[in-house]
Amino acid sequence: MRCFGLLPGISPAFQTRATVVKLYAMNVIVIACNGLHLGFLGTYGNPWIETPNLDRLASEGVVFDHHFAENLTTLPTRRSWWTGRYAFHDADSGWTPLRHDETILPDLLWSQGVRSALISDVPLLREAGQGFGRGFDDVKWIRGAGYDPYISPTDPRAKPVRLKDEPGLRLPPEDDPDRETWIARWEQLLRNRAALDAHKEENTPVARTVTAAINWLEHEGRQPGKFCLWLDLFAPHGPWDLPESYRDMYAAIDPDEFETGDEGDLLEEEGEEETLDEIPVLIDVPSGAVGDVIDELELLRLRRTYAGAVSLLDTWLGKLFDALKQQGRLDDTLIIFTSDQGEPLGEHGYVRRFRPWLYEELIHTPLIIRMPGAKFGGGRHHAIVQTVDVLPTILSALGLPDEESAHGHDLLPLIRGEQTKIRDYACMGMDVEEFALRTHGWHLILPIEVDPDDPPRGPELYRKPEDRWDQNNIASENPDVAEVLELALRRFVETLARDGDLASLPPIRDQDRFGDR
């Protein structure tokens, strides 16, 4: 497999190949997932989860090994994707509706005659007043995913539901202030399941959403002119209410392999002999600490259930890829596969997004770009890239002018070997409560607003790539590194706040002191 960006310059053979590739405008399909943990994908190192279709996409595309979110989580990341702008420093541009004066991707396509479509089962995008379906020529919402308020209690399709009849749901204690919220969510989940018969694989939200995309491509995608299809999937985000074959796909294999040693490698737990297929299945849990909302063995079983959700996603993406091949679209269409965020599954003692803690399992997300005809396929790129780069890349692929207000960069020159990098570091944040800076060699986490119920937290520093899952905080041993990185992060935020020129910021490159690769 060819690797890009590891050494200065480009091999003569690759330069020759790059010069003979004809550049032309192409169609674009974006496959955006929700809550896809990087450690659960084979192309990013997982040895036991079956993802043959995403592995095939990776073998035909370019895998970006250092792709990071900008503004967590679901809605803020869509804003990053569709505007190409950093917004993690601004509370008014976080989990907030799109403003009428924000120029977003479909606006740019509309003015250039490119047909656009949004097909999605993400209920959060459809919430009234958010505006995340704005501007697309075609919009199709697939109902019933998660806690989507689709089937009402009086709907004749819904059978009477009782939470006590579903052992996979465990309510918080009576005195928990969020108990009524979870009762309402899970009753909604059970009504949707009953009405849609969602335990049949073809009735799952991911199956119905991919099928809708295939149908759009078969009909609307054949019209003259270029198109951009944004396929936005809620999978593999919880709740993980899967068909039984996927729910139990990995339950009986050896105990969990997602434990990390001091160096960040994956280890098996020693002395754990109980098979996980004997542990009760939890299809959903509130966000919270391990030991409170879920015990250790249940957590291992939940990870296996989550792995089944990843394989279900992969199965249906395979059907999409097969349809694209049959329609001849693999030769004239750029495919971008990514996710808005990861999924904390106990790596730091909690599940779901319990805290705005910007650890690897949340911020490091997959990015695979397949060029038409699989040109440059099989490569891995080590440039640091972010969610803000998606918009400029789409515009470039479609042959459209750059969007001057975007902070992101076109990634196609990286793929073609014309550049080796576009930035020295990535900056990001969540809820304006925590910021982070990531280089190839370091990960700095900077708490901005600490929950008063939590212990005080100072800056944290992790060495990369050895400490893959941020297990060994070495800030106290490396105060000079933490200081330099924090200064660079604060300068970045200050420059954003005054809408200054990010390109004018100095690089962080002191390899003698920091060993940054």
LUMSEZA-313006 format. One record per residue (C-alpha): residue number from 1; x, y, z; chain. Coordinates in steps of 0.25 Angstrom, whole numbers, plus 5000, padded with zeros to 4 digits. Each point is the difference from the previous one (the first is absolute). Layout:
<pts>
k | X | Y | Z | c
NUM | X | Y | Z | A
...
</pts>
This chain:
<pts>
k | X | Y | Z | c
1 | 5000 | 5000 | 5000 | A
2 | 5006 | 5013 | 4996 | A
3 | 5002 | 5011 | 5011 | A
4 | 5000 | 5015 | 4998 | A
5 | 5006 | 5010 | 5008 | A
6 | 5010 | 4992 | 5008 | A
7 | 5013 | 5005 | 4993 | A
8 | 5003 | 5013 | 4993 | A
9 | 4997 | 5001 | 4986 | A
10 | 4992 | 4990 | 4991 | A
11 | 5005 | 4988 | 4993 | A
12 | 5004 | 5002 | 4985 | A
13 | 4990 | 4988 | 4997 | A
14 | 4989 | 5007 | 5007 | A
15 | 5003 | 5013 | 4994 | A
16 | 4999 | 4994 | 4986 | A
17 | 4987 | 4994 | 5003 | A
18 | 4994 | 5013 | 5005 | A
19 | 5004 | 5007 | 4988 | A
20 | 4992 | 4991 | 4991 | A
21 | 4987 | 5000 | 5007 | A
22 | 4990 | 5009 | 4993 | A
23 | 4993 | 5009 | 5010 | A
24 | 4985 | 5002 | 4998 | A
25 | 4988 | 5004 | 5007 | A
26 | 4993 | 4988 | 5006 | A
27 | 4988 | 4997 | 5008 | A
28 | 5001 | 4999 | 5016 | A
29 | 4994 | 4990 | 5010 | A
30 | 5002 | 5003 | 5014 | A
31 | 4997 | 4989 | 5010 | A
32 | 5000 | 5006 | 5014 | A
33 | 4998 | 4991 | 5012 | A
34 | 4997 | 5004 | 5015 | A
35 | 5008 | 4995 | 5011 | A
36 | 5010 | 4990 | 4993 | A
37 | 5011 | 4996 | 5009 | A
38 | 5013 | 5000 | 4992 | A
39 | 5005 | 4988 | 5008 | A
40 | 4989 | 4991 | 4995 | A
41 | 5004 | 5001 | 4985 | A
42 | 5010 | 4990 | 4994 | A
43 | 5007 | 5010 | 4991 | A
44 | 5003 | 5008 | 5013 | A
45 | 5006 | 4988 | 5007 | A
46 | 4988 | 4992 | 5006 | A
47 | 5003 | 4985 | 4998 | A
48 | 4987 | 4993 | 5003 | A
49 | 4988 | 5008 | 4995 | A
50 | 4995 | 4996 | 4986 | A
51 | 5000 | 5012 | 4991 | A
52 | 5003 | 4995 | 4986 | A
53 | 4993 | 5011 | 4992 | A
54 | 5007 | 5011 | 5007 | A
55 | 5013 | 4993 | 4999 | A
56 | 4997 | 4999 | 4985 | A
57 | 4997 | 5015 | 5000 | A
58 | 5013 | 5002 | 5007 | A
59 | 5008 | 4992 | 4990 | A
60 | 4994 | 5008 | 4988 | A
61 | 5001 | 5013 | 5007 | A
62 | 5010 | 5009 | 5008 | A
63 | 4999 | 4998 | 5015 | A
64 | 5003 | 5012 | 5009 | A
65 | 5007 | 4995 | 5013 | A
66 | 4999 | 5014 | 5007 | A
67 | 4986 | 5005 | 4998 | A
68 | 4994 | 5008 | 5012 | A
69 | 4987 | 5007 | 5003 | A
70 | 4999 | 5015 | 5002 | A
71 | 4988 | 5002 | 5008 | A
72 | 4993 | 4989 | 5007 | A
73 | 4990 | 4994 | 4999 | A
74 | 4988 | 4997 | 4990 | A
75 | 4995 | 5013 | 4996 | A
76 | 5013 | 5008 | 5002 | A
77 | 5007 | 4990 | 4991 | A
78 | 4990 | 5002 | 4989 | A
79 | 5002 | 5015 | 5001 | A
80 | 5015 | 4997 | 4998 | A
81 | 4998 | 4991 | 4988 | A
82 | 4990 | 5009 | 4993 | A
83 | 5007 | 5014 | 5003 | A
84 | 5014 | 4996 | 5000 | A
85 | 5003 | 5009 | 5012 | A
86 | 5005 | 4998 | 5014 | A
87 | 4989 | 5003 | 5010 | A
88 | 5005 | 4993 | 5013 | A
89 | 5003 | 5013 | 5007 | A
90 | 4986 | 5006 | 4998 | A
91 | 4989 | 4995 | 5009 | A
92 | 4990 | 5007 | 4990 | A
93 | 5005 | 4990 | 4989 | A
94 | 4999 | 4987 | 5007 | A
95 | 4988 | 4992 | 5003 | A
96 | 4992 | 5011 | 4994 | A
97 | 4991 | 5002 | 4987 | A
98 | 5006 | 5004 | 4987 | A
99 | 4999 | 5015 | 4999 | A
100 | 4993 | 5005 | 4987 | A
101 | 5013 | 5008 | 4996 | A
102 | 5009 | 4988 | 5001 | A
103 | 5004 | 4995 | 4987 | A
104 | 5000 | 4985 | 4999 | A
105 | 5003 | 4989 | 4990 | A
106 | 4987 | 4999 | 4993 | A
107 | 5000 | 5015 | 4998 | A
108 | 5013 | 4999 | 4993 | A
109 | 4995 | 4989 | 4991 | A
110 | 4987 | 5007 | 4997 | A
111 | 5007 | 5012 | 4994 | A
112 | 5009 | 4991 | 4991 | A
113 | 4989 | 4991 | 4995 | A
114 | 5004 | 4987 | 5007 | A
115 | 4988 | 4992 | 5005 | A
116 | 5001 | 4997 | 5015 | A
117 | 4993 | 4990 | 5009 | A
118 | 5000 | 4997 | 5015 | A
119 | 4995 | 4986 | 5004 | A
120 | 5000 | 4998 | 5015 | A
121 | 4995 | 4992 | 5012 | A
122 | 5006 | 5009 | 5010 | A
123 | 4989 | 5005 | 5008 | A
124 | 5008 | 5012 | 5006 | A
125 | 5002 | 5006 | 4987 | A
126 | 4984 | 5000 | 4997 | A
127 | 4997 | 5007 | 5014 | A
128 | 4991 | 5012 | 4997 | A
129 | 5007 | 5013 | 4999 | A
130 | 5014 | 4994 | 4998 | A
131 | 5001 | 5003 | 4985 | A
132 | 5009 | 4988 | 4996 | A
133 | 4991 | 4996 | 4988 | A
134 | 5001 | 5014 | 4994 | A
135 | 5004 | 5002 | 4986 | A
136 | 5001 | 4986 | 4994 | A
137 | 4993 | 4998 | 4987 | A
138 | 4995 | 4986 | 5006 | A
139 | 4998 | 4997 | 5014 | A
140 | 4995 | 4986 | 5005 | A
141 | 4999 | 4997 | 5015 | A
142 | 4999 | 4986 | 5005 | A
143 | 4992 | 4999 | 5012 | A
144 | 5002 | 4992 | 5013 | A
145 | 5014 | 5000 | 5004 | A
146 | 5004 | 5001 | 5014 | A
147 | 4990 | 5008 | 5008 | A
148 | 4994 | 5007 | 4988 | A
149 | 4986 | 5004 | 5004 | A
150 | 4994 | 4993 | 4988 | A
151 | 4989 | 4990 | 5006 | A
152 | 4991 | 5007 | 5010 | A
153 | 4994 | 4992 | 5012 | A
154 | 4986 | 5001 | 4992 | A
155 | 5006 | 4995 | 4987 | A
156 | 4992 | 4987 | 4996 | A
157 | 5013 | 4994 | 4995 | A
158 | 5006 | 5001 | 5014 | A
159 | 4997 | 4988 | 5010 | A
160 | 5000 | 5004 | 5015 | A
161 | 5014 | 5000 | 5005 | A
162 | 5005 | 4998 | 5014 | A
163 | 5015 | 5003 | 5003 | A
164 | 5000 | 4988 | 5010 | A
165 | 4998 | 4991 | 4988 | A
166 | 5013 | 5004 | 4994 | A
167 | 5012 | 4995 | 5009 | A
168 | 5010 | 5007 | 4991 | A
169 | 4995 | 5014 | 5005 | A
170 | 5004 | 5003 | 5015 | A
171 | 4994 | 5013 | 5006 | A
172 | 5008 | 5009 | 5008 | A
173 | 4996 | 5000 | 5015 | A
174 | 4987 | 5006 | 5005 | A
175 | 5008 | 5013 | 5005 | A
176 | 5007 | 5002 | 4987 | A
177 | 4996 | 5014 | 4994 | A
178 | 5001 | 4994 | 4986 | A
179 | 4991 | 4988 | 5003 | A
180 | 4987 | 5005 | 4993 | A
181 | 5008 | 5004 | 4988 | A
182 | 5005 | 4986 | 4998 | A
183 | 4987 | 4994 | 5003 | A
184 | 4994 | 5009 | 4988 | A
185 | 5012 | 4997 | 4991 | A
186 | 4999 | 4985 | 5002 | A
187 | 4985 | 4999 | 4999 | A
188 | 5002 | 5007 | 4987 | A
189 | 5010 | 4990 | 4995 | A
190 | 4991 | 4989 | 5003 | A
191 | 4988 | 5006 | 4993 | A
192 | 5009 | 5002 | 4988 | A
193 | 5005 | 4986 | 5000 | A
194 | 4987 | 4994 | 5001 | A
195 | 4994 | 5008 | 4989 | A
196 | 5011 | 4998 | 4990 | A
197 | 5003 | 4986 | 5004 | A
198 | 5015 | 5005 | 5001 | A
199 | 5005 | 4987 | 5005 | A
200 | 5000 | 4995 | 4985 | A
201 | 5013 | 5005 | 4994 | A
202 | 4994 | 5006 | 4988 | A
203 | 4991 | 5009 | 5009 | A
204 | 5011 | 5005 | 5008 | A
205 | 5003 | 5015 | 4998 | A
206 | 5013 | 4998 | 4993 | A
207 | 4994 | 4990 | 4990 | A
208 | 4989 | 5009 | 4997 | A
209 | 5009 | 5012 | 4998 | A
210 | 5010 | 4994 | 4991 | A
211 | 4988 | 4994 | 4992 | A
212 | 4995 | 5014 | 4998 | A
213 | 5013 | 5005 | 4996 | A
214 | 5001 | 4988 | 4989 | A
215 | 4987 | 5004 | 4995 | A
216 | 5003 | 5015 | 4999 | A
217 | 5013 | 4996 | 4992 | A
218 | 4992 | 4991 | 4991 | A
219 | 4990 | 5011 | 4996 | A
220 | 5005 | 5014 | 5004 | A
221 | 5014 | 4997 | 4998 | A
222 | 4999 | 4996 | 4986 | A
223 | 4995 | 5014 | 4996 | A
224 | 5010 | 5009 | 4992 | A
225 | 5010 | 5008 | 5007 | A
226 | 5008 | 4998 | 5013 | A
227 | 4995 | 4996 | 5014 | A
228 | 5004 | 5000 | 5014 | A
229 | 4993 | 4990 | 5009 | A
230 | 5001 | 5001 | 5015 | A
231 | 4997 | 4987 | 5007 | A
232 | 4999 | 5003 | 5015 | A
233 | 4998 | 4987 | 5008 | A
234 | 4997 | 5000 | 5015 | A
235 | 5007 | 4986 | 5001 | A
236 | 5008 | 4995 | 5008 | A
237 | 4995 | 5010 | 5010 | A
238 | 4992 | 4995 | 5012 | A
239 | 4990 | 4994 | 5003 | A
240 | 5006 | 4987 | 4995 | A
241 | 4986 | 4993 | 4998 | A
242 | 5005 | 4991 | 4990 | A
243 | 4995 | 4987 | 4993 | A
244 | 5004 | 4988 | 5008 | A
245 | 5010 | 4995 | 4990 | A
246 | 5008 | 5013 | 5001 | A
247 | 4998 | 5002 | 5015 | A
248 | 5006 | 4987 | 5003 | A
249 | 5010 | 4999 | 4989 | A
250 | 5012 | 5002 | 5009 | A
251 | 4995 | 4996 | 5013 | A
252 | 5007 | 4987 | 5001 | A
253 | 5014 | 5003 | 4996 | A
254 | 5011 | 5002 | 5010 | A
255 | 5000 | 5011 | 5010 | A
256 | 5001 | 5014 | 4996 | A
257 | 5012 | 5004 | 4992 | A
258 | 4997 | 5015 | 5002 | A
259 | 5009 | 5002 | 5012 | A
260 | 5012 | 5008 | 4999 | A
261 | 5014 | 4999 | 5006 | A
262 | 5009 | 5012 | 5004 | A
263 | 5004 | 5000 | 4985 | A
264 | 4986 | 5001 | 4995 | A
265 | 5000 | 4986 | 4994 | A
266 | 4988 | 4991 | 5000 | A
267 | 5001 | 4989 | 5011 | A
268 | 4992 | 4988 | 5005 | A
269 | 4996 | 5000 | 5014 | A
270 | 5007 | 4990 | 5008 | A
271 | 4992 | 4990 | 5008 | A
272 | 4986 | 5004 | 4994 | A
273 | 4994 | 4986 | 4996 | A
274 | 4985 | 5003 | 5000 | A
275 | 4994 | 5001 | 4986 | A
276 | 4993 | 5012 | 4997 | A
277 | 4988 | 4993 | 4994 | A
278 | 4996 | 4997 | 5014 | A
279 | 4999 | 5015 | 5004 | A
280 | 4986 | 5007 | 4998 | A
281 | 5000 | 5009 | 4988 | A
282 | 4998 | 5014 | 5002 | A
283 | 4995 | 5007 | 4987 | A
284 | 5001 | 5014 | 5006 | A
285 | 5005 | 5007 | 5013 | A
286 | 5000 | 5014 | 5004 | A
287 | 5013 | 5007 | 4999 | A
288 | 5008 | 4999 | 5013 | A
289 | 5011 | 4994 | 5008 | A
290 | 5004 | 4985 | 4999 | A
291 | 4995 | 4994 | 5014 | A
292 | 4988 | 5009 | 5000 | A
293 | 4992 | 4998 | 4987 | A
294 | 5007 | 4987 | 4996 | A
295 | 5010 | 4990 | 5007 | A
296 | 5013 | 4995 | 4994 | A
297 | 4995 | 4987 | 4994 | A
298 | 4988 | 5008 | 4994 | A
299 | 5009 | 5010 | 4994 | A
300 | 5008 | 4988 | 4993 | A
301 | 4987 | 4995 | 4995 | A
302 | 4995 | 5014 | 4995 | A
303 | 5013 | 5001 | 4992 | A
304 | 4997 | 4987 | 4993 | A
305 | 4986 | 5005 | 4997 | A
306 | 5005 | 5013 | 4995 | A
307 | 5010 | 4992 | 4991 | A
308 | 4987 | 4993 | 4994 | A
309 | 4995 | 5014 | 4997 | A
310 | 5012 | 5003 | 4992 | A
311 | 4999 | 4987 | 4992 | A
312 | 4985 | 5003 | 4997 | A
313 | 5005 | 5013 | 4995 | A
314 | 5011 | 4994 | 4991 | A
315 | 4990 | 4990 | 4995 | A
316 | 4990 | 5011 | 4994 | A
317 | 5012 | 5008 | 4995 | A
318 | 5004 | 4988 | 4992 | A
319 | 4986 | 5000 | 4994 | A
320 | 5002 | 5015 | 4996 | A
321 | 5014 | 4997 | 4994 | A
322 | 4994 | 4989 | 4992 | A
323 | 4989 | 5009 | 4995 | A
324 | 5010 | 5010 | 4996 | A
325 | 5008 | 4990 | 4992 | A
326 | 4988 | 4995 | 4993 | A
327 | 4996 | 5014 | 4996 | A
328 | 5014 | 5004 | 4995 | A
329 | 5002 | 5010 | 5011 | A
330 | 5013 | 4996 | 5006 | A
331 | 5007 | 5005 | 4987 | A
332 | 4994 | 5014 | 5001 | A
333 | 4998 | 5003 | 5015 | A
334 | 5008 | 5004 | 5011 | A
335 | 4996 | 4993 | 5013 | A
336 | 5003 | 5006 | 5014 | A
337 | 4998 | 4991 | 5012 | A
338 | 5001 | 5006 | 5014 | A
339 | 4994 | 5002 | 5014 | A
340 | 4996 | 5012 | 5008 | A
341 | 5006 | 4994 | 5013 | A
342 | 5005 | 4988 | 5007 | A
343 | 4993 | 4992 | 5011 | A
344 | 5005 | 5000 | 5015 | A
345 | 4999 | 4985 | 5004 | A
346 | 5007 | 5000 | 5014 | A
347 | 5014 | 5004 | 4996 | A
348 | 5000 | 5011 | 5010 | A
349 | 4990 | 4994 | 5010 | A
350 | 4987 | 5005 | 4993 | A
351 | 4990 | 4996 | 4988 | A
352 | 4994 | 5009 | 4990 | A
353 | 5003 | 5015 | 5000 | A
354 | 4999 | 5002 | 5015 | A
355 | 5010 | 5011 | 5001 | A
356 | 5006 | 5009 | 4990 | A
357 | 5014 | 4993 | 5001 | A
358 | 5007 | 5000 | 4987 | A
359 | 5007 | 4987 | 5000 | A
360 | 5004 | 4992 | 4988 | A
361 | 4988 | 4991 | 5000 | A
362 | 4991 | 5012 | 4998 | A
363 | 5008 | 5010 | 4991 | A
364 | 5008 | 4991 | 4991 | A
365 | 4991 | 4996 | 4988 | A
366 | 5001 | 4992 | 4987 | A
367 | 5002 | 5006 | 4987 | A
368 | 5001 | 4992 | 4987 | A
369 | 4999 | 5007 | 4986 | A
370 | 4998 | 4991 | 4988 | A
371 | 5003 | 5007 | 4987 | A
372 | 4992 | 4996 | 4987 | A
373 | 5006 | 4988 | 4994 | A
374 | 5007 | 4997 | 5013 | A
375 | 5012 | 5009 | 4996 | A
376 | 5011 | 5001 | 5010 | A
377 | 4993 | 4989 | 5008 | A
378 | 5007 | 4992 | 5011 | A
379 | 5007 | 5012 | 5006 | A
380 | 5001 | 5005 | 5014 | A
381 | 5002 | 5015 | 5003 | A
382 | 5006 | 5005 | 5012 | A
383 | 4997 | 5015 | 4999 | A
384 | 4991 | 5006 | 5011 | A
385 | 4986 | 5003 | 4994 | A
386 | 4987 | 5004 | 5007 | A
387 | 4985 | 5001 | 4997 | A
388 | 5002 | 5014 | 4995 | A
389 | 5007 | 4994 | 4988 | A
390 | 4988 | 4992 | 4994 | A
391 | 4993 | 5013 | 4994 | A
392 | 5012 | 5005 | 4992 | A
393 | 5003 | 4985 | 4995 | A
394 | 4986 | 4999 | 4995 | A
395 | 5000 | 5013 | 4993 | A
396 | 5013 | 4996 | 4994 | A
397 | 4995 | 4987 | 4995 | A
398 | 4988 | 5006 | 4994 | A
399 | 5009 | 5010 | 4992 | A
400 | 4994 | 5012 | 5008 | A
401 | 5007 | 5012 | 5005 | A
402 | 5005 | 5001 | 5014 | A
403 | 4992 | 5005 | 5011 | A
404 | 5008 | 5012 | 5006 | A
405 | 4994 | 5000 | 5013 | A
406 | 5004 | 4985 | 5003 | A
407 | 5012 | 4997 | 5010 | A
408 | 5001 | 4986 | 4994 | A
409 | 5009 | 4995 | 4989 | A
410 | 4998 | 4992 | 4987 | A
411 | 5005 | 4986 | 5003 | A
412 | 5001 | 4996 | 4985 | A
413 | 5015 | 5005 | 4999 | A
414 | 5004 | 4991 | 5011 | A
415 | 4994 | 4988 | 4993 | A
416 | 5006 | 5004 | 4987 | A
417 | 5014 | 5002 | 5006 | A
418 | 5001 | 5015 | 4998 | A
419 | 5001 | 5003 | 5015 | A
420 | 5004 | 4992 | 5012 | A
421 | 4993 | 5008 | 5011 | A
422 | 4990 | 5012 | 5002 | A
423 | 5002 | 5003 | 5014 | A
424 | 5010 | 4997 | 5012 | A
425 | 4989 | 4997 | 5010 | A
426 | 4985 | 4999 | 5003 | A
427 | 4992 | 5008 | 5010 | A
428 | 4986 | 4996 | 5005 | A
429 | 4990 | 5001 | 5011 | A
430 | 4987 | 4996 | 5006 | A
431 | 4989 | 5009 | 5006 | A
432 | 5011 | 5011 | 5002 | A
433 | 5003 | 4992 | 5013 | A
434 | 5013 | 4993 | 4995 | A
435 | 5010 | 5003 | 4989 | A
436 | 5010 | 4991 | 4994 | A
437 | 5012 | 5000 | 4991 | A
438 | 5006 | 4988 | 4992 | A
439 | 5013 | 4999 | 4993 | A
440 | 5006 | 4987 | 4994 | A
441 | 5008 | 4998 | 5013 | A
442 | 4991 | 5007 | 5011 | A
443 | 4986 | 5001 | 5005 | A
444 | 4997 | 5012 | 5009 | A
445 | 4987 | 5001 | 5008 | A
446 | 4996 | 5013 | 5006 | A
447 | 4988 | 5001 | 5009 | A
448 | 4993 | 5014 | 4999 | A
449 | 4988 | 4999 | 5008 | A
450 | 5000 | 4988 | 5010 | A
451 | 4987 | 4994 | 5006 | A
452 | 5000 | 5005 | 5015 | A
453 | 4996 | 4985 | 5003 | A
454 | 5013 | 4995 | 4994 | A
455 | 5014 | 5000 | 5007 | A
456 | 5008 | 5011 | 4995 | A
457 | 5007 | 4997 | 4986 | A
458 | 5013 | 5007 | 4995 | A
459 | 5006 | 4998 | 4986 | A
460 | 5002 | 4986 | 4995 | A
461 | 5011 | 4995 | 4991 | A
462 | 5002 | 4987 | 4993 | A
463 | 5011 | 4995 | 4991 | A
464 | 4996 | 4995 | 4986 | A
465 | 5000 | 4990 | 4993 | A
466 | 5005 | 4991 | 5012 | A
467 | 4988 | 5004 | 5009 | A
468 | 4989 | 4998 | 4990 | A
469 | 4988 | 5001 | 5010 | A
470 | 5005 | 5011 | 5009 | A
471 | 5003 | 4991 | 5012 | A
472 | 5013 | 5007 | 5006 | A
473 | 4999 | 5014 | 5003 | A
474 | 5014 | 5006 | 4999 | A
475 | 4998 | 5015 | 5002 | A
476 | 5007 | 5001 | 5013 | A
477 | 5012 | 4993 | 4994 | A
478 | 5000 | 5009 | 4988 | A
479 | 4996 | 5014 | 5004 | A
480 | 5008 | 5007 | 4989 | A
481 | 4992 | 4992 | 4989 | A
482 | 4987 | 5003 | 5007 | A
483 | 5003 | 5014 | 5001 | A
484 | 5003 | 5002 | 4985 | A
485 | 4988 | 4992 | 4995 | A
486 | 4991 | 5008 | 5010 | A
487 | 5005 | 5013 | 4994 | A
488 | 4998 | 4995 | 4986 | A
489 | 4986 | 4996 | 5003 | A
490 | 4996 | 5013 | 5007 | A
491 | 5006 | 5008 | 4988 | A
492 | 4992 | 4992 | 4991 | A
493 | 4987 | 5003 | 5008 | A
494 | 5003 | 5014 | 5001 | A
495 | 5003 | 5001 | 4985 | A
496 | 4986 | 4993 | 4997 | A
497 | 4993 | 5010 | 5010 | A
498 | 5005 | 5012 | 4992 | A
499 | 4998 | 4993 | 4986 | A
500 | 5015 | 5001 | 4997 | A
501 | 5009 | 4993 | 4991 | A
502 | 5003 | 4986 | 5005 | A
503 | 5010 | 4998 | 4990 | A
504 | 5009 | 5011 | 5007 | A
505 | 5001 | 4992 | 5013 | A
506 | 5014 | 4994 | 5002 | A
507 | 5002 | 4985 | 4999 | A
508 | 5003 | 4991 | 5011 | A
509 | 5013 | 4993 | 4996 | A
510 | 5011 | 4998 | 5009 | A
511 | 5004 | 4985 | 4998 | A
512 | 5012 | 5001 | 5009 | A
513 | 4992 | 5004 | 5012 | A
514 | 4987 | 4993 | 4997 | A
515 | 5003 | 4988 | 4991 | A
516 | 4988 | 5003 | 4992 | A
517 | 4999 | 4992 | 4987 | A
</pts>
